[in-house]
């Protein structure tokens, strides 16, 4: 920028994010039996960002591969690994998913503003909430730029106590009333990591046993989907009807049918599977959900 400060939107170019997405696809797409642009097990995908670095002397973004500079490579690895301080992890890392190249990921994480304040939603939405809601007592001077990872997380405990219902894995009253809980989470969500949902399901399973837990809580990961919708994903699905059938007719959702709605065409169908299962290609029409089994 003119004042010498880094421009968040320019931290990674669209071409560089597309290069990252291609690396994810090259390493992890075909593991479900079909290279189709969807990484069904994004949580198991491992990427070494050092392999994306430019050859010695080449400028960042150069060449057909849109290579990364060493600082860009390190920064991307640190972001995807999740925030830490000297005491350990503060939050979960994010899965490697080709949805990282989608406009939704950029809009939340980097923004598009090349002049003036950053317009990334992570920055704009936190501008007031971070200092006025998330810490106790309020601190209007707190921002995303001066947040201290060593000191400030402790100031968020009161907020955590009010809002973090994920601490409850017993769900006693909910279960007694015959409640059924279904989660859907995009593996390219740039706000809440899909690993957080899996962690919750694992803790519910540990509390009740996996078989008993599956009787009232099931989690469905949506490959390629960003925050609630969008991305290179089969993000059109009717979760409500599946939930109604589970509650009213006792039909537990072993799979939920989904189709593309934008980036991917509506003719492309896949099952969404209850974690830890993923859709596996079994043969036949590569656009048909029936060609995939949840395993």
Secondary structure as GFF3:
##gff-version 3
##sequence-region A 1 295
A	DSSP	three_ten_helix	8	10	.	.	.	ID=ss1
A	DSSP	alpha_helix	14	28	.	.	.	ID=ss2
A	DSSP	three_ten_helix	29	32	.	.	.	ID=ss3
A	DSSP	three_ten_helix	42	44	.	.	.	ID=ss4
A	DSSP	three_ten_helix	49	52	.	.	.	ID=ss5
A	DSSP	alpha_helix	70	81	.	.	.	ID=ss6
A	DSSP	beta_strand	84	85	.	.	.	ID=ss7
A	DSSP	beta_strand	88	89	.	.	.	ID=ss8
A	DSSP	three_ten_helix	98	101	.	.	.	ID=ss9
A	DSSP	alpha_helix	103	109	.	.	.	ID=ss10
A	DSSP	alpha_helix	121	129	.	.	.	ID=ss11
A	DSSP	pi_helix	130	134	.	.	.	ID=ss12
A	DSSP	three_ten_helix	152	156	.	.	.	ID=ss13
A	DSSP	alpha_helix	157	163	.	.	.	ID=ss14
A	DSSP	three_ten_helix	165	167	.	.	.	ID=ss15
A	DSSP	alpha_helix	172	176	.	.	.	ID=ss16
A	DSSP	beta_strand	181	186	.	.	.	ID=ss17
A	DSSP	alpha_helix	194	208	.	.	.	ID=ss18
A	DSSP	alpha_helix	210	213	.	.	.	ID=ss19
A	DSSP	beta_strand	217	222	.	.	.	ID=ss20
A	DSSP	beta_strand	236	237	.	.	.	ID=ss21
A	DSSP	alpha_helix	239	249	.	.	.	ID=ss22
A	DSSP	beta_strand	255	259	.	.	.	ID=ss23
A	DSSP	beta_strand	269	273	.	.	.	ID=ss24
A	DSSP	beta_strand	279	281	.	.	.	ID=ss25
A	DSSP	three_ten_helix	289	291	.	.	.	ID=ss26
A	DSSP	beta_strand	292	294	.	.	.	ID=ss27
###
